[in-house]
Each structure stands twice: as structure tokens, then as C-alpha cells.
Amino acid sequence: MLVLSRKIEELIEFPELGISIEVLRIKGNSVRLGIKAHESVRILRGELQEMVNELQDHDQATVSAPAMPQQFDCQVA
């Protein structure tokens, strides 16, 4: 992990990705960031990504769970 210190209006650039992050405001323990990226780049807050991952894990477990065996009425003649 790279840790950087930035002041208000300073940027962090990811030139190969076309992404820049600007510090807009610092108030107490809160930092407001502005993120510029191509609209095709998906940006999520960490807690939302965790929720997405949990839903995907749940869906994957549901899909990969073995199906319940079907019951057939068999009559012996």
C-alpha cells in the first residue's frame, strides 16, 4: 500500500488509467475527495464493494448447491 499526504486541491494521478483524485476539503476526521475517471470505470465505496462481494458469494453458493433429488411415483406391477 502506498501512503501519501496531500493538502487541499492537491492531486493523486493514475495516468495509465486516466484517473485523478483531488482533495477537496478536510474537516476534522473527514476528507472530501473528488475522483475523475472515464464513465466506464466503476467506483464504489469500500463498504458497498463488500456488500456486492457478499451477494455474489451468496449467489454463487446458491447456484453451485446440489439440486434436491426429484421424487418419482413408481408403481411395481
PDB file of N, CA, C and O in Angstrom:
ATOM      1  N   MET A   1       0.849  -1.177   0.000  1.00  0.00           N
ATOM      2  CA  MET A   1       0.000   0.000   0.000  1.00  0.00           C
ATOM      3  C   MET A   1       0.889   1.233   0.000  1.00  0.00           C
ATOM      4  O   MET A   1       1.843   1.334   0.772  1.00  0.00           O
ATOM      5  N   LEU A   2       0.563   2.147  -0.865  1.00  0.00           N
ATOM      6  CA  LEU A   2       1.247   3.428  -0.924  1.00  0.00           C
ATOM      7  C   LEU A   2       0.469   4.424  -0.071  1.00  0.00           C
ATOM      8  O   LEU A   2      -0.740   4.577  -0.246  1.00  0.00           O
ATOM      9  N   VAL A   3       1.147   5.098   0.846  1.00  0.00           N
ATOM     10  CA  VAL A   3       0.502   6.091   1.708  1.00  0.00           C
ATOM     11  C   VAL A   3       1.060   7.462   1.340  1.00  0.00           C
ATOM     12  O   VAL A   3       2.272   7.675   1.358  1.00  0.00           O
ATOM     13  N   LEU A   4       0.162   8.388   1.008  1.00  0.00           N
ATOM     14  CA  LEU A   4       0.561   9.727   0.608  1.00  0.00           C
ATOM     15  C   LEU A   4      -0.108  10.774   1.483  1.00  0.00           C
ATOM     16  O   LEU A   4      -1.227  10.578   1.956  1.00  0.00           O
ATOM     17  N   SER A   5       0.577  11.875   1.693  1.00  0.00           N
ATOM     18  CA  SER A   5      -0.025  13.036   2.344  1.00  0.00           C
ATOM     19  C   SER A   5      -0.333  14.060   1.258  1.00  0.00           C
ATOM     20  O   SER A   5       0.514  14.340   0.410  1.00  0.00           O
ATOM     21  N   ARG A   6      -1.523  14.612   1.279  1.00  0.00           N
ATOM     22  CA  ARG A   6      -1.938  15.615   0.309  1.00  0.00           C
ATOM     23  C   ARG A   6      -2.626  16.750   1.044  1.00  0.00           C
ATOM     24  O   ARG A   6      -3.242  16.540   2.089  1.00  0.00           O
ATOM     25  N   LYS A   7      -2.520  17.935   0.505  1.00  0.00           N
ATOM     26  CA  LYS A   7      -3.215  19.103   1.038  1.00  0.00           C
ATOM     27  C   LYS A   7      -4.402  19.400   0.139  1.00  0.00           C
ATOM     28  O   LYS A   7      -4.536  18.824  -0.940  1.00  0.00           O
ATOM     29  N   ILE A   8      -5.264  20.305   0.592  1.00  0.00           N
ATOM     30  CA  ILE A   8      -6.435  20.684  -0.193  1.00  0.00           C
ATOM     31  C   ILE A   8      -6.000  21.154  -1.574  1.00  0.00           C
ATOM     32  O   ILE A   8      -5.034  21.903  -1.719  1.00  0.00           O
ATOM     33  N   GLU A   9      -6.728  20.701  -2.578  1.00  0.00           N
ATOM     34  CA  GLU A   9      -6.525  20.983  -4.000  1.00  0.00           C
ATOM     35  C   GLU A   9      -5.328  20.258  -4.611  1.00  0.00           C
ATOM     36  O   GLU A   9      -5.014  20.485  -5.779  1.00  0.00           O
ATOM     37  N   GLU A  10      -4.658  19.399  -3.859  1.00  0.00           N
ATOM     38  CA  GLU A  10      -3.579  18.600  -4.432  1.00  0.00           C
ATOM     39  C   GLU A  10      -4.164  17.317  -5.009  1.00  0.00           C
ATOM     40  O   GLU A  10      -5.201  16.830  -4.558  1.00  0.00           O
ATOM     41  N   LEU A  11      -3.479  16.782  -6.014  1.00  0.00           N
ATOM     42  CA  LEU A  11      -3.976  15.633  -6.764  1.00  0.00           C
ATOM     43  C   LEU A  11      -3.129  14.388  -6.545  1.00  0.00           C
ATOM     44  O   LEU A  11      -1.953  14.456  -6.186  1.00  0.00           O
ATOM     45  N   ILE A  12      -3.767  13.262  -6.773  1.00  0.00           N
ATOM     46  CA  ILE A  12      -3.086  11.984  -6.953  1.00  0.00           C
ATOM     47  C   ILE A  12      -3.519  11.522  -8.338  1.00  0.00           C
ATOM     48  O   ILE A  12      -4.714  11.436  -8.623  1.00  0.00           O
ATOM     49  N   GLU A  13      -2.550  11.225  -9.199  1.00  0.00           N
ATOM     50  CA  GLU A  13      -2.837  10.871 -10.590  1.00  0.00           C
ATOM     51  C   GLU A  13      -2.487   9.416 -10.867  1.00  0.00           C
ATOM     52  O   GLU A  13      -1.482   8.899 -10.380  1.00  0.00           O
ATOM     53  N   PHE A  14      -3.333   8.769 -11.657  1.00  0.00           N
ATOM     54  CA  PHE A  14      -3.076   7.443 -12.203  1.00  0.00           C
ATOM     55  C   PHE A  14      -3.120   7.609 -13.724  1.00  0.00           C
ATOM     56  O   PHE A  14      -4.133   7.284 -14.344  1.00  0.00           O
ATOM     57  N   PRO A  15      -2.052   8.103 -14.331  1.00  0.00           N
ATOM     58  CA  PRO A  15      -2.096   8.477 -15.739  1.00  0.00           C
ATOM     59  C   PRO A  15      -2.410   7.322 -16.687  1.00  0.00           C
ATOM     60  O   PRO A  15      -3.114   7.518 -17.677  1.00  0.00           O
ATOM     61  N   GLU A  16      -1.905   6.130 -16.406  1.00  0.00           N
ATOM     62  CA  GLU A  16      -2.180   4.993 -17.287  1.00  0.00           C
ATOM     63  C   GLU A  16      -3.648   4.595 -17.251  1.00  0.00           C
ATOM     64  O   GLU A  16      -4.156   4.011 -18.208  1.00  0.00           O
ATOM     65  N   LEU A  17      -4.327   4.903 -16.163  1.00  0.00           N
ATOM     66  CA  LEU A  17      -5.737   4.550 -16.009  1.00  0.00           C
ATOM     67  C   LEU A  17      -6.675   5.716 -16.314  1.00  0.00           C
ATOM     68  O   LEU A  17      -7.889   5.533 -16.404  1.00  0.00           O
ATOM     69  N   GLY A  18      -6.113   6.911 -16.472  1.00  0.00           N
ATOM     70  CA  GLY A  18      -6.946   8.082 -16.724  1.00  0.00           C
ATOM     71  C   GLY A  18      -7.769   8.478 -15.505  1.00  0.00           C
ATOM     72  O   GLY A  18      -8.898   8.948 -15.640  1.00  0.00           O
ATOM     73  N   ILE A  19      -7.203   8.287 -14.313  1.00  0.00           N
ATOM     74  CA  ILE A  19      -7.913   8.579 -13.064  1.00  0.00           C
ATOM     75  C   ILE A  19      -7.113   9.607 -12.271  1.00  0.00           C
ATOM     76  O   ILE A  19      -5.892   9.505 -12.159  1.00  0.00           O
ATOM     77  N   SER A  20      -7.812  10.597 -11.722  1.00  0.00           N
ATOM     78  CA  SER A  20      -7.177  11.536 -10.800  1.00  0.00           C
ATOM     79  C   SER A  20      -8.083  11.716  -9.586  1.00  0.00           C
ATOM     80  O   SER A  20      -9.310  11.694  -9.688  1.00  0.00           O
ATOM     81  N   ILE A  21      -7.437  11.894  -8.437  1.00  0.00           N
ATOM     82  CA  ILE A  21      -8.144  12.089  -7.173  1.00  0.00           C
ATOM     83  C   ILE A  21      -7.660  13.407  -6.581  1.00  0.00           C
ATOM     84  O   ILE A  21      -6.458  13.633  -6.441  1.00  0.00           O
ATOM     85  N   GLU A  22      -8.608  14.273  -6.237  1.00  0.00           N
ATOM     86  CA  GLU A  22      -8.269  15.575  -5.678  1.00  0.00           C
ATOM     87  C   GLU A  22      -8.850  15.705  -4.279  1.00  0.00           C
ATOM     88  O   GLU A  22      -9.999  15.335  -4.035  1.00  0.00           O
ATOM     89  N   VAL A  23      -8.047  16.235  -3.363  1.00  0.00           N
ATOM     90  CA  VAL A  23      -8.533  16.521  -2.012  1.00  0.00           C
ATOM     91  C   VAL A  23      -9.299  17.837  -2.086  1.00  0.00           C
ATOM     92  O   VAL A  23      -8.721  18.886  -2.371  1.00  0.00           O
ATOM     93  N   LEU A  24     -10.604  17.773  -1.826  1.00  0.00           N
ATOM     94  CA  LEU A  24     -11.449  18.964  -1.923  1.00  0.00           C
ATOM     95  C   LEU A  24     -11.601  19.686  -0.598  1.00  0.00           C
ATOM     96  O   LEU A  24     -11.616  20.916  -0.545  1.00  0.00           O
ATOM     97  N   ARG A  25     -11.716  18.903   0.480  1.00  0.00           N
ATOM     98  CA  ARG A  25     -11.941  19.525   1.779  1.00  0.00           C
ATOM     99  C   ARG A  25     -11.485  18.578   2.875  1.00  0.00           C
ATOM    100  O   ARG A  25     -11.604  17.359   2.757  1.00  0.00           O
ATOM    101  N   ILE A  26     -10.964  19.159   3.937  1.00  0.00           N
ATOM    102  CA  ILE A  26     -10.602  18.394   5.134  1.00  0.00           C
ATOM    103  C   ILE A  26     -11.310  19.056   6.302  1.00  0.00           C
ATOM    104  O   ILE A  26     -11.141  20.250   6.548  1.00  0.00           O
ATOM    105  N   LYS A  27     -12.103  18.274   7.018  1.00  0.00           N
ATOM    106  CA  LYS A  27     -12.854  18.809   8.148  1.00  0.00           C
ATOM    107  C   LYS A  27     -12.812  17.762   9.255  1.00  0.00           C
ATOM    108  O   LYS A  27     -13.469  16.726   9.158  1.00  0.00           O
ATOM    109  N   GLY A  28     -12.042  18.030  10.301  1.00  0.00           N
ATOM    110  CA  GLY A  28     -11.910  17.059  11.399  1.00  0.00           C
ATOM    111  C   GLY A  28     -11.288  15.773  10.885  1.00  0.00           C
ATOM    112  O   GLY A  28     -10.209  15.786  10.292  1.00  0.00           O
ATOM    113  N   ASN A  29     -11.979  14.656  11.116  1.00  0.00           N
ATOM    114  CA  ASN A  29     -11.503  13.348  10.661  1.00  0.00           C
ATOM    115  C   ASN A  29     -12.038  12.982   9.283  1.00  0.00           C
ATOM    116  O   ASN A  29     -11.869  11.847   8.837  1.00  0.00           O
ATOM    117  N   SER A  30     -12.672  13.916   8.613  1.00  0.00           N
ATOM    118  CA  SER A  30     -13.312  13.633   7.326  1.00  0.00           C
ATOM    119  C   SER A  30     -12.569  14.334   6.197  1.00  0.00           C
ATOM    120  O   SER A  30     -12.179  15.496   6.316  1.00  0.00           O
ATOM    121  N   VAL A  31     -12.381  13.610   5.108  1.00  0.00           N
ATOM    122  CA  VAL A  31     -11.744  14.161   3.918  1.00  0.00           C
ATOM    123  C   VAL A  31     -12.719  14.009   2.759  1.00  0.00           C
ATOM    124  O   VAL A  31     -13.256  12.923   2.543  1.00  0.00           O
ATOM    125  N   ARG A  32     -12.951  15.068   2.022  1.00  0.00           N
ATOM    126  CA  ARG A  32     -13.807  15.002   0.834  1.00  0.00           C
ATOM    127  C   ARG A  32     -12.892  14.922  -0.380  1.00  0.00           C
ATOM    128  O   ARG A  32     -12.027  15.773  -0.587  1.00  0.00           O
ATOM    129  N   LEU A  33     -13.105  13.869  -1.185  1.00  0.00           N
ATOM    130  CA  LEU A  33     -12.291  13.628  -2.360  1.00  0.00           C
ATOM    131  C   LEU A  33     -13.130  13.787  -3.615  1.00  0.00           C
ATOM    132  O   LEU A  33     -14.314  13.454  -3.630  1.00  0.00           O
ATOM    133  N   GLY A  34     -12.512  14.295  -4.656  1.00  0.00           N
ATOM    134  CA  GLY A  34     -13.124  14.325  -5.972  1.00  0.00           C
ATOM    135  C   GLY A  34     -12.367  13.347  -6.856  1.00  0.00           C
ATOM    136  O   GLY A  34     -11.137  13.371  -6.900  1.00  0.00           O
ATOM    137  N   ILE A  35     -13.091  12.489  -7.559  1.00  0.00           N
ATOM    138  CA  ILE A  35     -12.463  11.473  -8.397  1.00  0.00           C
ATOM    139  C   ILE A  35     -12.895  11.709  -9.839  1.00  0.00           C
ATOM    140  O   ILE A  35     -14.087  11.764 -10.142  1.00  0.00           O
ATOM    141  N   LYS A  36     -11.916  11.845 -10.717  1.00  0.00           N
ATOM    142  CA  LYS A  36     -12.191  11.981 -12.147  1.00  0.00           C
ATOM    143  C   LYS A  36     -11.731  10.698 -12.824  1.00  0.00           C
ATOM    144  O   LYS A  36     -10.583  10.279 -12.682  1.00  0.00           O
ATOM    145  N   ALA A  37     -12.654  10.082 -13.567  1.00  0.00           N
ATOM    146  CA  ALA A  37     -12.333   8.861 -14.291  1.00  0.00           C
ATOM    147  C   ALA A  37     -13.302   8.732 -15.452  1.00  0.00           C
ATOM    148  O   ALA A  37     -14.361   9.360 -15.463  1.00  0.00           O
ATOM    149  N   HIS A  38     -12.938   7.923 -16.420  1.00  0.00           N
ATOM    150  CA  HIS A  38     -13.833   7.652 -17.543  1.00  0.00           C
ATOM    151  C   HIS A  38     -15.105   7.026 -16.995  1.00  0.00           C
ATOM    152  O   HIS A  38     -15.055   6.282 -16.016  1.00  0.00           O
ATOM    153  N   GLU A  39     -16.231   7.316 -17.607  1.00  0.00           N
ATOM    154  CA  GLU A  39     -17.512   6.828 -17.089  1.00  0.00           C
ATOM    155  C   GLU A  39     -17.608   5.306 -17.076  1.00  0.00           C
ATOM    156  O   GLU A  39     -18.463   4.752 -16.386  1.00  0.00           O
ATOM    157  N   SER A  40     -16.753   4.626 -17.818  1.00  0.00           N
ATOM    158  CA  SER A  40     -16.779   3.163 -17.813  1.00  0.00           C
ATOM    159  C   SER A  40     -16.071   2.580 -16.595  1.00  0.00           C
ATOM    160  O   SER A  40     -16.174   1.381 -16.335  1.00  0.00           O
ATOM    161  N   VAL A  41     -15.350   3.421 -15.841  1.00  0.00           N
ATOM    162  CA  VAL A  41     -14.645   2.952 -14.653  1.00  0.00           C
ATOM    163  C   VAL A  41     -15.624   2.906 -13.491  1.00  0.00           C
ATOM    164  O   VAL A  41     -16.246   3.912 -13.149  1.00  0.00           O
ATOM    165  N   ARG A  42     -15.753   1.740 -12.892  1.00  0.00           N
ATOM    166  CA  ARG A  42     -16.664   1.562 -11.759  1.00  0.00           C
ATOM    167  C   ARG A  42     -15.960   2.000 -10.477  1.00  0.00           C
ATOM    168  O   ARG A  42     -14.862   1.533 -10.176  1.00  0.00           O
ATOM    169  N   ILE A  43     -16.589   2.889  -9.733  1.00  0.00           N
ATOM    170  CA  ILE A  43     -16.026   3.394  -8.479  1.00  0.00           C
ATOM    171  C   ILE A  43     -17.048   3.163  -7.376  1.00  0.00           C
ATOM    172  O   ILE A  43     -18.182   3.631  -7.467  1.00  0.00           O
ATOM    173  N   LEU A  44     -16.647   2.442  -6.337  1.00  0.00           N
ATOM    174  CA  LEU A  44     -17.541   2.161  -5.211  1.00  0.00           C
ATOM    175  C   LEU A  44     -16.825   2.439  -3.900  1.00  0.00           C
ATOM    176  O   LEU A  44     -15.608   2.283  -3.797  1.00  0.00           O
ATOM    177  N   ARG A  45     -17.592   2.852  -2.904  1.00  0.00           N
ATOM    178  CA  ARG A  45     -17.051   2.934  -1.555  1.00  0.00           C
ATOM    179  C   ARG A  45     -16.766   1.519  -1.079  1.00  0.00           C
ATOM    180  O   ARG A  45     -17.437   0.574  -1.494  1.00  0.00           O
ATOM    181  N   GLY A  46     -15.780   1.371  -0.213  1.00  0.00           N
ATOM    182  CA  GLY A  46     -15.351   0.056   0.250  1.00  0.00           C
ATOM    183  C   GLY A  46     -16.464  -0.785   0.828  1.00  0.00           C
ATOM    184  O   GLY A  46     -16.549  -1.978   0.537  1.00  0.00           O
ATOM    185  N   GLU A  47     -17.331  -0.186   1.650  1.00  0.00           N
ATOM    186  CA  GLU A  47     -18.406  -0.958   2.283  1.00  0.00           C
ATOM    187  C   GLU A  47     -19.430  -1.441   1.260  1.00  0.00           C
ATOM    188  O   GLU A  47     -20.039  -2.494   1.447  1.00  0.00           O
ATOM    189  N   LEU A  48     -19.627  -0.682   0.179  1.00  0.00           N
ATOM    190  CA  LEU A  48     -20.539  -1.130  -0.867  1.00  0.00           C
ATOM    191  C   LEU A  48     -19.935  -2.285  -1.654  1.00  0.00           C
ATOM    192  O   LEU A  48     -20.646  -3.216  -2.031  1.00  0.00           O
ATOM    193  N   GLN A  49     -18.628  -2.232  -1.904  1.00  0.00           N
ATOM    194  CA  GLN A  49     -17.972  -3.329  -2.605  1.00  0.00           C
ATOM    195  C   GLN A  49     -18.044  -4.607  -1.772  1.00  0.00           C
ATOM    196  O   GLN A  49     -18.221  -5.695  -2.320  1.00  0.00           O
ATOM    197  N   GLU A  50     -17.907  -4.482  -0.454  1.00  0.00           N
ATOM    198  CA  GLU A  50     -18.030  -5.653   0.421  1.00  0.00           C
ATOM    199  C   GLU A  50     -19.421  -6.261   0.313  1.00  0.00           C
ATOM    200  O   GLU A  50     -19.564  -7.484   0.278  1.00  0.00           O
ATOM    201  N   MET A  51     -20.454  -5.411   0.258  1.00  0.00           N
ATOM    202  CA  MET A  51     -21.819  -5.911   0.116  1.00  0.00           C
ATOM    203  C   MET A  51     -21.995  -6.625  -1.225  1.00  0.00           C
ATOM    204  O   MET A  51     -22.632  -7.677  -1.289  1.00  0.00           O
ATOM    205  N   VAL A  52     -21.437  -6.063  -2.286  1.00  0.00           N
ATOM    206  CA  VAL A  52     -21.514  -6.685  -3.601  1.00  0.00           C
ATOM    207  C   VAL A  52     -20.830  -8.047  -3.562  1.00  0.00           C
ATOM    208  O   VAL A  52     -21.364  -9.029  -4.079  1.00  0.00           O
ATOM    209  N   ASN A  53     -19.644  -8.107  -2.947  1.00  0.00           N
ATOM    210  CA  ASN A  53     -18.917  -9.374  -2.854  1.00  0.00           C
ATOM    211  C   ASN A  53     -19.717 -10.416  -2.085  1.00  0.00           C
ATOM    212  O   ASN A  53     -19.764 -11.579  -2.487  1.00  0.00           O
ATOM    213  N   GLU A  54     -20.349 -10.014  -0.982  1.00  0.00           N
ATOM    214  CA  GLU A  54     -21.148 -10.939  -0.185  1.00  0.00           C
ATOM    215  C   GLU A  54     -22.338 -11.461  -0.988  1.00  0.00           C
ATOM    216  O   GLU A  54     -22.651 -12.649  -0.931  1.00  0.00           O
ATOM    217  N   LEU A  55     -23.000 -10.577  -1.735  1.00  0.00           N
ATOM    218  CA  LEU A  55     -24.130 -11.004  -2.562  1.00  0.00           C
ATOM    219  C   LEU A  55     -23.677 -11.971  -3.651  1.00  0.00           C
ATOM    220  O   LEU A  55     -24.357 -12.957  -3.936  1.00  0.00           O
ATOM    221  N   GLN A  56     -22.526 -11.686  -4.259  1.00  0.00           N
ATOM    222  CA  GLN A  56     -22.009 -12.576  -5.294  1.00  0.00           C
ATOM    223  C   GLN A  56     -21.658 -13.939  -4.698  1.00  0.00           C
ATOM    224  O   GLN A  56     -21.936 -14.973  -5.305  1.00  0.00           O
ATOM    225  N   ASP A  57     -21.045 -13.942  -3.502  1.00  0.00           N
ATOM    226  CA  ASP A  57     -20.718 -15.207  -2.838  1.00  0.00           C
ATOM    227  C   ASP A  57     -21.981 -15.994  -2.540  1.00  0.00           C
ATOM    228  O   ASP A  57     -22.027 -17.208  -2.738  1.00  0.00           O
ATOM    229  N   HIS A  58     -23.012 -15.297  -2.061  1.00  0.00           N
ATOM    230  CA  HIS A  58     -24.284 -15.954  -1.746  1.00  0.00           C
ATOM    231  C   HIS A  58     -24.906 -16.532  -3.005  1.00  0.00           C
ATOM    232  O   HIS A  58     -25.364 -17.675  -3.005  1.00  0.00           O
ATOM    233  N   ASP A  59     -24.924 -15.744  -4.087  1.00  0.00           N
ATOM    234  CA  ASP A  59     -25.487 -16.213  -5.349  1.00  0.00           C
ATOM    235  C   ASP A  59     -24.710 -17.412  -5.883  1.00  0.00           C
ATOM    236  O   ASP A  59     -25.301 -18.364  -6.392  1.00  0.00           O
ATOM    237  N   GLN A  60     -23.384 -17.363  -5.765  1.00  0.00           N
ATOM    238  CA  GLN A  60     -22.552 -18.460  -6.254  1.00  0.00           C
ATOM    239  C   GLN A  60     -22.825 -19.729  -5.447  1.00  0.00           C
ATOM    240  O   GLN A  60     -22.882 -20.822  -6.011  1.00  0.00           O
ATOM    241  N   ALA A  61     -22.993 -19.588  -4.131  1.00  0.00           N
ATOM    242  CA  ALA A  61     -23.281 -20.746  -3.287  1.00  0.00           C
ATOM    243  C   ALA A  61     -24.643 -21.332  -3.639  1.00  0.00           C
ATOM    244  O   ALA A  61     -24.817 -22.550  -3.629  1.00  0.00           O
ATOM    245  N   THR A  62     -25.595 -20.482  -3.946  1.00  0.00           N
ATOM    246  CA  THR A  62     -26.935 -20.944  -4.308  1.00  0.00           C
ATOM    247  C   THR A  62     -26.899 -21.699  -5.634  1.00  0.00           C
ATOM    248  O   THR A  62     -27.537 -22.742  -5.778  1.00  0.00           O
ATOM    249  N   VAL A  63     -26.158 -21.174  -6.593  1.00  0.00           N
ATOM    250  CA  VAL A  63     -26.082 -21.795  -7.913  1.00  0.00           C
ATOM    251  C   VAL A  63     -25.339 -23.119  -7.845  1.00  0.00           C
ATOM    252  O   VAL A  63     -25.721 -24.078  -8.515  1.00  0.00           O
ATOM    253  N   SER A  64     -24.277 -23.184  -7.040  1.00  0.00           N
ATOM    254  CA  SER A  64     -23.456 -24.384  -7.009  1.00  0.00           C
ATOM    255  C   SER A  64     -23.974 -25.433  -6.022  1.00  0.00           C
ATOM    256  O   SER A  64     -23.430 -26.535  -5.960  1.00  0.00           O
ATOM    257  N   ALA A  65     -25.014 -25.110  -5.253  1.00  0.00           N
ATOM    258  CA  ALA A  65     -25.566 -26.089  -4.312  1.00  0.00           C
ATOM    259  C   ALA A  65     -26.208 -27.232  -5.091  1.00  0.00           C
ATOM    260  O   ALA A  65     -26.852 -26.997  -6.113  1.00  0.00           O
ATOM    261  N   PRO A  66     -26.041 -28.463  -4.619  1.00  0.00           N
ATOM    262  CA  PRO A  66     -26.647 -29.585  -5.334  1.00  0.00           C
ATOM    263  C   PRO A  66     -28.163 -29.478  -5.310  1.00  0.00           C
ATOM    264  O   PRO A  66     -28.764 -29.083  -4.311  1.00  0.00           O
ATOM    265  N   ALA A  67     -28.755 -29.835  -6.419  1.00  0.00           N
ATOM    266  CA  ALA A  67     -30.211 -29.771  -6.519  1.00  0.00           C
ATOM    267  C   ALA A  67     -30.829 -30.883  -5.688  1.00  0.00           C
ATOM    268  O   ALA A  67     -30.255 -31.960  -5.526  1.00  0.00           O
ATOM    269  N   MET A  68     -32.004 -30.594  -5.172  1.00  0.00           N
ATOM    270  CA  MET A  68     -32.729 -31.609  -4.407  1.00  0.00           C
ATOM    271  C   MET A  68     -33.185 -32.699  -5.370  1.00  0.00           C
ATOM    272  O   MET A  68     -33.672 -32.394  -6.458  1.00  0.00           O
ATOM    273  N   PRO A  69     -33.036 -33.953  -4.989  1.00  0.00           N
ATOM    274  CA  PRO A  69     -33.481 -35.021  -5.887  1.00  0.00           C
ATOM    275  C   PRO A  69     -34.989 -34.974  -6.068  1.00  0.00           C
ATOM    276  O   PRO A  69     -35.733 -34.697  -5.127  1.00  0.00           O
ATOM    277  N   GLN A  70     -35.423 -35.245  -7.276  1.00  0.00           N
ATOM    278  CA  GLN A  70     -36.852 -35.262  -7.561  1.00  0.00           C
ATOM    279  C   GLN A  70     -37.429 -36.601  -7.117  1.00  0.00           C
ATOM    280  O   GLN A  70     -36.763 -37.634  -7.180  1.00  0.00           O
ATOM    281  N   GLN A  71     -38.657 -36.562  -6.676  1.00  0.00           N
ATOM    282  CA  GLN A  71     -39.328 -37.792  -6.287  1.00  0.00           C
ATOM    283  C   GLN A  71     -40.194 -38.256  -7.441  1.00  0.00           C
ATOM    284  O   GLN A  71     -40.902 -37.461  -8.060  1.00  0.00           O
ATOM    285  N   PHE A  72     -40.133 -39.539  -7.725  1.00  0.00           N
ATOM    286  CA  PHE A  72     -40.932 -40.125  -8.789  1.00  0.00           C
ATOM    287  C   PHE A  72     -41.878 -41.142  -8.183  1.00  0.00           C
ATOM    288  O   PHE A  72     -41.497 -41.907  -7.297  1.00  0.00           O
ATOM    289  N   ASP A  73     -43.083 -41.149  -8.651  1.00  0.00           N
ATOM    290  CA  ASP A  73     -44.034 -42.176  -8.235  1.00  0.00           C
ATOM    291  C   ASP A  73     -43.783 -43.415  -9.089  1.00  0.00           C
ATOM    292  O   ASP A  73     -44.033 -43.422 -10.295  1.00  0.00           O
ATOM    293  N   CYS A  74     -43.300 -44.426  -8.456  1.00  0.00           N
ATOM    294  CA  CYS A  74     -43.036 -45.673  -9.180  1.00  0.00           C
ATOM    295  C   CYS A  74     -43.968 -46.736  -8.647  1.00  0.00           C
ATOM    296  O   CYS A  74     -44.053 -46.957  -7.439  1.00  0.00           O
ATOM    297  N   GLN A  75     -44.647 -47.372  -9.529  1.00  0.00           N
ATOM    298  CA  GLN A  75     -45.513 -48.475  -9.134  1.00  0.00           C
ATOM    299  C   GLN A  75     -44.959 -49.754  -9.725  1.00  0.00           C
ATOM    300  O   GLN A  75     -44.626 -49.837 -10.907  1.00  0.00           O
ATOM    301  N   VAL A  76     -44.874 -50.744  -8.859  1.00  0.00           N
ATOM    302  CA  VAL A  76     -44.392 -52.032  -9.321  1.00  0.00           C
ATOM    303  C   VAL A  76     -45.587 -52.860  -9.732  1.00  0.00           C
ATOM    304  O   VAL A  76     -46.545 -53.001  -8.972  1.00  0.00           O
ATOM    305  N   ALA A  77     -45.534 -53.409 -10.932  1.00  0.00           N
ATOM    306  CA  ALA A  77     -46.668 -54.200 -11.439  1.00  0.00           C
ATOM    307  C   ALA A  77     -46.468 -55.655 -11.157  1.00  0.00           C
ATOM    308  O   ALA A  77     -47.317 -56.474 -11.509  1.00  0.00           O
TER     309      ALA A  77
END
